[in-house]
Amino acid sequence: MTAVLRHEPLDFRARFCYDRIRWVLRRRRPIYTIYDTVKRQRFTIGGENVVFIVILSSILLAVCTSLKPIYLQNAIDAVEAGTGDARAMFICYLVSILGILLFETARQLSTSKYRNGKLFGLKKQVMAHIIHMPPRKFQEEQGQNYVTTLNNEIEMLVDSFYVTRLELAYSILVLVACVVALLYINGYLAMIIIVSTVCPIVASAVQGQALEKRTNLYTMALEKLNVMIGNLIHGYPTIKVNHVEREYLQTLEQDNEKAAHAEFAKSKTKVRVNMIIGLLSYAGEAVMVGFSIYEIAKGRLSVGALVGALQLSEMLVIPTNSISYQLSEMRSVASIRQKISRLLSVPDSETPAAAIPSVAHIDLNDVSFRHEEKVILSHASYRFEAGKKYLILGENGSGKSTLFKLLTGLESEYEGCISVNGTDIRQLWPALYDRIGVVLQDAFLFDDTLLQNITLYRPELRERVEPALRSLGMDAFLASHDLEQTFQNTKGNLSGGERQKLALARVLIENKSVIFLDEATANMDKDSSQKILSQLLRTAGLTVISIEHKVSPELLPLYDQILELKDAHLVESV
């Protein structure tokens, strides 16, 4: 394919391009259409609309990038031929530059929008799945794993896979556009440029394996040397008192020499790799220049074509290098993709078809639970009736905390049946929490305002907060604390008793008919504990199931029934 064109076709193309540019500038429609599309586009979270804009802008950017050297070639050839079409071609050249700036901006903005949507959309999906995960499955996982996933791994996945996938598509588009443009200028020159660009990259990949091997050997040798140096510093007294200075120094010198040889071998390999790449690059450049001079001398290649080809050859290097890196980036997060896929594959907790109007009775029917080989609860059967007060006593390790988890849905792997109003309790979670209140011994408070900690992000309960706190004897607390104040590191700001009272307030503001207490007053002073428990136990119609290690004798008469856990069996106290 020759790059020197006959004047008539050149004049026709120039005239056509010039007329189209004038029409664009006069109507302004294409530019403003793209602008309005980007401006008015409703971007969905990680949605197809954003992807469409990214791909469209990438295609147009690749086209403009490949056309710019061609317009420059035609402008130079027009000046050389004296056809008077240089101005039109130069305007086309400037328009292509404007197009590059415009479409690159659109591509970056839409990519950023896609990234943000994908990032926060995936975080939202994972957070929703975690919060609806069955308690047993949640407890099996390490909490730190979830924190790492949400804070770091999702962002790595989005950047290294989803965004990189779009960048890979763009690199391929630019590569194809540059190759097509080179073939348009001169087929033989295009092949030379392509080969001279690809060969150094292939050589770098092949030689990179040898460099990686040498680097690993040097790293291992350096690590061993650092260990020996560390032993010297920390084990100095041992070396001195055993009089092994000379022997240890000999070993240290040997390790130091091995590290030096390994480092020099790595450097030699690196120099060799750079030399091979440089040799191939310069060889390709020499062949390209020699071929270009020969073709120009024969009149089969114009100066403008050479300039355009050189520009395209520079453009070709970037996407060619980027593709291998982008593929590597996508492979690097394969384990994170699998991890998040496994996380999202965990089934959510079952949601009942209808809410429970009231809790008439809770039944344990031959319930057993074992942890590994240890029997924690054995064939427990009992009925808890509405409106009554129950106390479950047990020594540490007796299994009362396990029984508490079974009754409150925090543990679901057991034998037998736990039912509410005759329905298996496992079919009622999490809707059953609308009828029962649970107060844990270790009351967790969020790093948020006191008000949000009590209402748990339900503003409709705001008016009930202060009366509930006053009923718990927290008048002085209300006078000295701003409920709208944000607490960081709440454990250091509030006492254990205050934290438990806030946890009790969460239950009281909802007017639950059933309350489970897991040593809920253990961190309070004796007077506060007795006053609060006495108030709860005297509340008519309220069902209380309290699990305690020990309880004040004054409160015992307020319970309708006292149960004990002994040797994994639930028995009524005599």
Secondary structure, DSSP 8 states (H G I E B T S, - for coil): --S---HHHHHHHHHHHHHHHHHHHHH-HHHHHHHHHHHH----TT-HHHHHHHHHHHHHHHHHHHHHHHHHHHHHHHHHHT-S-HHHHHHHHHHHHHHHHHHHHHHHHHHHHHHHHHHHHHHHHHHHHHHTS-HHHHHHS-HHHHHHIIIIIHHHHIIIIIIHHHHHHHHHHHHHHHHHHHHHH-HHHHHHHHHHHHHHHHHHHHHHHHHHHHHHHHHHHHHHHHHHHHHHHHTHHHHHHTT-HHHHHHHHHHHHHHHHHHHHHHHHHHHHHHHHHHHHHHHHHHHHHHHHHHHHHTTSS-HHHHHHHHHHHHHHHHHHHHHHHHHHHHHHTHHHHHHHHHHHHS------SS------EEEEEEEEEEETTEEEEEEEEEEEETT-EEEEE--TTSSHHHHHHHHTTS----EEEEEETTEEGGGTTTGGGGTEEEE-SS----SSBHHHHHHSS-GGGGGGHHHHHHHTT-HHHHHH--TT-B-SSHHHHS-HHHHHHHHHHHHHTTT-SEEEEESTTTTS-HHHHHHHHHHHHT-TT-EEEEEES---GGGGGG-SEEEEEETTEEEE--
